[in-house]
């Protein structure tokens, strides 16, 4: 399915917005619609996408810092722990 196709513009997109605004679980709606969209084009890559979702989510938490439930600093970014603490506290 291509973004400019009739199927996408007049069927998929309106149904997506309908479910998005009617259902309370918007993140699940976006995730389901995305996987359905990718499955329509090339279904064999959907298991790979499903495998990468928790990996990317975990790295997002790590990069986000302590406010997002992650870590203050990556150890590989600095020479020592003291540099890591100094960089995050200034």
C-alpha angles and dihedrals in degrees: 000000000000124000091241096047122114090237092057098041100043104028114019100038098047091047090049093052091046092054092040094057098036101046120070094217100073097165091056090047092053092046093049094046091048093051091046090050092051092044090055091059103035116355095184091072096054094088088053091051091049090051092051096050097078091039093054091043091054093049090047090056091048093049093043094068131223095316089061093044094265137112130286098236139356111247092220091060096067139040096238143004091256091059089050092052093044092050094051096044098052 
